[in-house]
Amino acid sequence: MINISIFLSLLLLMVIPQDNNDFKNRQLKYTRVKSAYAEKRQTIKSLLSTKGISDDKFLLFIRIFKKEEVMEVWVKGSHHHRYQHLKDYKFCANSGRLGPKRKSGDRQIPEGFYFIDRFNPVSNFHLSLGINYPNRSDKTLGHKENPGGDIFLHGGCATIGCVPITDDKIKGLYILAVEAKNNGQNKIPVHIFPGRAIKEAQWRKLSASADDGLVHFWKNLKPGYDHFEKNRQIPGIKVKQNGDYYMAE
């Protein structure tokens, strides 16, 4: 015979609406996220409206250029076919040199095709969004035992391999990411390139002082870059057994 208290608890679970699957509500329980929404939500909403997005249902894409120290934010509304450029965030500090991250402690900002896999509302750098470094390519091409990890887009103004954009600016980016994930975008893509010089007109200058291995790696990034430039759509990216990226059909 079922215990009456257990029965009543189960009954309450059935009749009371649950928000356990509501990512935004869970995030808003944190003071910094709640404060960010109070301070920046209307600004972000107005910015989205300039792109014809009024229902807050959109896909988010982040593209980063290390040489220019800029993070581009792109959005695609639920009724739109192509991504639109929303705004840029400048780095507050930079670390390492051009080229991919290959091991822990090398101070390198990664290069490649990633997605946001963590939201940290209590970060040491105010708010932070983690990317899935090392991905399959990094694990193949990087240090086998210790390729490093914990790469974030975050607040503050310090870095040993992450991308800081100040406490003020991370609030807006964090809100955009929360809204996108809350509406079903489980993998928000983050593409990181050595610089805009990956464009054809400047490619020779970028690769002139690099070794053959690095030039090969950058050439391997280029089809993904070109696809988005031409179509304003996110390419399907996979990784070969040797660690090279390739676009899925």
RABEL-V771157 format. One record per backbone hydrogen bond with DSSP energy under -1.0 kcal/mol. CO is the residue of the C=O (numbers start at 0). NH is the residue of the N-H. E is the energy in kcal/mol with one decimal. If there is no record, write none. Layout:
# RABEL-V771157
co=[CO,CO]
nh=[NH,NH]
e=[E,E]
This chain:
# RABEL-V771157
co=[2,3,4,5,6,7,8,9,10,11,18,20,21,22,23,26,29,30,31,32,33,34,35,36,39,40,41,42,43,44,45,47,47,48,56,58,60,61,62,63,64,68,69,70,71,72,72,73,74,75,76,83,86,88,101,102,111,113,114,117,119,124,124,126,127,128,129,129,130,134,135,136,137,145,150,151,152,153,155,162,163,165,168,169,170,171,172,173,174,175,176,177,178,179,180,183,187,188,189,190,191,192,193,194,195,198,201,202,203,206,210,211,212,213,214,215,217,220,221,222,223,224,225,226,227,231,235,237,239,243,245]
nh=[6,7,8,9,10,11,12,13,14,15,21,22,25,26,27,29,33,34,35,36,37,38,39,40,43,44,45,46,47,48,49,50,52,51,77,75,73,190,71,192,69,90,64,88,62,85,86,60,83,58,79,74,72,70,142,105,191,189,131,129,127,126,154,154,119,152,116,117,132,138,139,140,141,103,130,162,128,164,165,153,91,169,172,173,174,175,176,177,178,179,180,181,182,184,183,185,115,61,113,63,111,65,66,197,198,201,205,206,207,209,214,215,216,217,218,219,221,224,225,226,227,228,229,230,231,82,247,245,242,239,237]
e=[-2.3,-2.3,-1.9,-2.4,-2.2,-2.3,-2.0,-1.3,-1.6,-2.5,-1.7,-1.2,-1.8,-2.3,-2.4,-2.1,-2.5,-2.5,-2.2,-2.4,-2.0,-2.1,-3.1,-1.9,-2.5,-2.6,-2.4,-2.1,-2.5,-1.8,-1.1,-1.6,-2.0,-1.6,-1.4,-2.0,-3.0,-2.4,-3.8,-3.0,-1.9,-2.3,-2.6,-2.7,-2.4,-3.0,-1.3,-2.4,-3.2,-2.5,-1.7,-2.6,-2.8,-2.9,-3.5,-1.5,-2.9,-2.6,-1.7,-2.1,-1.7,-1.7,-1.9,-1.3,-2.9,-2.5,-2.4,-1.2,-1.7,-2.4,-1.5,-2.7,-2.6,-2.2,-2.4,-2.5,-2.6,-2.5,-1.6,-2.0,-2.9,-2.0,-1.7,-2.7,-2.1,-2.2,-2.3,-2.6,-2.7,-2.3,-2.5,-2.7,-1.3,-2.3,-2.0,-1.4,-2.3,-2.3,-2.5,-3.1,-2.0,-2.2,-2.2,-1.6,-2.1,-1.3,-1.9,-2.3,-1.1,-1.3,-2.4,-2.4,-2.0,-2.6,-2.5,-1.7,-1.2,-1.6,-3.2,-2.3,-1.6,-2.2,-2.3,-2.6,-2.5,-2.7,-2.9,-2.4,-1.7,-3.4,-3.2]
